[in-house]
Amino acid sequence: MSNLGITCYMFLVGLEMDITTPKMGKTSLSVAIVGTILPAFGGMGLYYLALDPVKTKRPATGGFFWAVALTVTSFPNLARILSEFKLLYTDLGKTALTSAVVTDIASWVVLVILLSTVNGREEFYTLIATVLFIAISWFVSRPILCKIIKKIGAKNRSSVEGRYSEMHVFCILSAVLLHGIVTEACGIHSMFGAFMFGLMIPAGELGTKIMDKTEEYVVGILMPPFFLLTGLRTNIVSLATGVSLWVVILVIVVAFFVKIVATFLVCLFLKCPPRDSLSLGVLMNTKGVLAIIVLNEGRNLKALDQQTFSWMIVAILLMTSMVAPLLYLTHKPSRSLKLLYHRNLERIKVDQELRVLACVHSSRNISGLINLLRMSNATRRSSITVYAVHLVELTGRASAMLIFHDKNKTNDVSGQDQSREKAEAEQIVSAFDSLQKNNAEATIQVQLLTAVSPYATMHRDVINFAVDKLVTAILIPFHKKPDAFGRWTDENLQHKQVTDHLLENAPCSIGILVDRGLTAPLYQESSQPDRIHKCHIIMLFLEGPDSREALACAWRMACAPGVFLSVLRFVPEKDAMDMNNGDEDLGDDHDDSEIFSAMFEKEKQLLLDDDYINEFRFRTMNDESITYVEKKVRSGDQIISIIRSSYNDFNLYIVGRGHGMQSPLTEGLSDWNDCPELGLLGETLGSAEFLSAASVLVMQQSAPTHNVSKKNINSGTNKGAFENSTGKSAGPLVNHRKIDDLY
């Protein structure tokens, strides 16, 4: 039972590891080499110096098993630790993963040679047979297996049950046992054959299905007997038998730090930051089941006795338990991120590059996001850099968690050309690549990547990437899907979870797009005016920073050719405002200071709204493509009535989310509060009962209200949206160069 568990577990390790993905850099190669050689010599040195095999009559080969155990880095455990600490998007994470792959492969090679020389059989026969098995498996069996899997997947592409059935999984598991039997016949453990077969299976739907079907059973049923056996073999009482306790402590401490110190020194030599060097050393010291397997093999072959086995088991357990705490100390997450970093469209400068992070869950989200980016008025003075991130749930190979796409060549991320995942990824890459190529003046640059992470922590990857790239706005598709009549057909709760977390924690502005066939305007100087597609946008302004952010977004779009903007501001009537103020005065359960603070903040926001609206009206007074209207209303019901009757024929509605806003303008809208991520007005506009063909963009500004001041508004720091398509400043009394008489 124990051997079967080890065999199946190592198959899953090989299945999860993709040795064809990592790109080897100078740092990764150096860390892998030094992190393999120095711990190996350290392990052998500890064994011989502390125990003196000649005097104690212990097997000299025990030092080699110590060496391999200290050399190995658990790749699966390392990948999950990096995912939990959100280090996959850093150079540190990529270096650690790549080095771990090389280290593990080197450890396997050393272990194969070691077992073939100490197992009591014909050494030459075992070594030659093992080398032939590896060569035939990788260079002959693997290409044939890939073609078979590819052919089966293409044949069952339209199958309801998926491309691969339970029978296919059964055949794979049978082949695992067959490979284990072959390696046993070669003279080494069956786990090597299972591990090799796991490496041979290409990434894709089949690998994911095998993991889903077998991982819980292997880890929960087959592996516990192995851990039980390891515990029975470990005798804590015998640790200091016949030797000084200080010798035991010295061995465990040196074993713990040897790989950390080796990695730290080589990184310092390569002029890496000390903090990253120490963190990388801690990460490379991640041990797992493989190290315990190595020690158990040494115990089975009697190269290790109970005492030497127990010493190293205690050291391995100590290393594994201390990785997360030490990494937390060296890479402690910033708790003040939201207080220190805030970027938004309202305050972007006129000549500043606009950086947008566009999140894509599936190919359905591509069209709306790309057309929205095309309408964002990219110019030479204010170019746009788009970071298109394909968000994929982490299920399968850990090495494919972070994929940067090279637009100049095909990215083989899965090893299975016709898999649905790869086809969808290629469609996303192609669409965003065309966005950049079709931009004649090269004012839109696109960087593509795929982020693979659990949905529960996916928002952290997006936030960390946004902070690292100084992103101004994050665009997210709405998690519900419309049918042909504009009605919502289903809801993806996992996508909703990502959106909710981003709205709560994002350090920059957030835009949620409810796409119902949004189309960007088509403009060519040689085109006939009556054949040019126009885009009519309306911005609905209520109050607060979210409405100002929505206006800044709409203002920037209005400067693009073929775009016509209408701004409709709703102002509460005097009696409605008086009633609202009266309600605030009745807060008996609150301190007077809290009431006055809320009233002061509300008045401050109203002043900021007026200043920003006045600035907007002054700078667009001569632009015939922009209109501004104010409507006095008593409640949200009246707002809906006005939009239904007079403003129901637009391609795109832009509104502020209005989180935390209390106003008479929202009275009567609470009945629609089923999607709080869209806000009260945004949800009403996005409902099929209200608008069945128009798209809706809901904006949220993350900046604290005290960071936005009148000085910022009037100082020119918020004029990035004022630039027209010709690159000229959209100053006062300047009419934007548009296509004449298109409307």
Protein Blocks (a to p, Z undefined) as FASTA:
>chain_A
ZZmmmmmmmmmmmmmpcfklpccdfklmmmmmmmmmmmmmmmmmmmmmmnommlnopafk
lmmmmmmmmmpccfklmmmmmmmnopmmpmklmmmmmmmmmmmmmmmmmmmmmmmmmnop
afklmmmmmmmmmmmmmmmmmmmmmmmmmmmmmmmmmpmnbjbdfklmmmmmmmmmmmmm
mmmmnopafklmmmmmmmmpccdjklmmmmmmmmmmmmmmmmmmmmmmmmmmpcfklmmg
oiafklmmmmmmmmmmmmmmmmmmmmmmnopafklmmmmmmmmmpccfklmmmmmmmmmn
omacfklmmmmmmmmmmmmmmmmmmmmmmmcccfklmmmgccdfklpcfkbccddddddf
bfklmmmmmmmmmmnopafklccddddddddddedjfklmpccddfkbccdfkopakbmk
lmmmmmmmmmmmmmmmmmmnopaccddddddddfklmmmmmmmmmmmnopabdcdddfbd
cdfkopafbdcfklmmmmmmmmmmocbdcdddddehiacddddfkbcfklpccddddddd
fedjklmmmmmmmmmmmmpghiacddddddddfklmmmmmmmmmmmmkbcfklmmmmmmm
mmmmmmmmmmmmmmmmmmmmmmmkbccdddddfbfklmmmmmmmmmmccfbdcddekgoi
acfklgojlmmmmblmnojmlmmmmpmklmmkbccdddddfbdfklpcfklmmnopammm
mpcfkopacdehiacdddehkZZ
